[in-house]
Amino acid sequence: ADCKYKFESWGACDGGTGTKARQGTLKKARYNAQCQETIRVTKPCTPKTKAKAKGQ
């Protein structure tokens, strides 16, 4: 990737959306890459108890 980001740790799970988010700050851009200064990424929360997610 042309843009390298320094990410903070994942935030708490948002119960409404079922996702958690973290923010990254631009650390290094290669050549003349168009990089955003900060980016926000989300991912689904992993269930705390895996037994529930399996077969119920």
Buried (B, 14 or more C-beta within 10 A) or exposed (E): EEBEBEEEEEEEBEEEEEBBBBEBEBEEBEEEEEBEEEBEEBEEBEEEEEEEEEEE
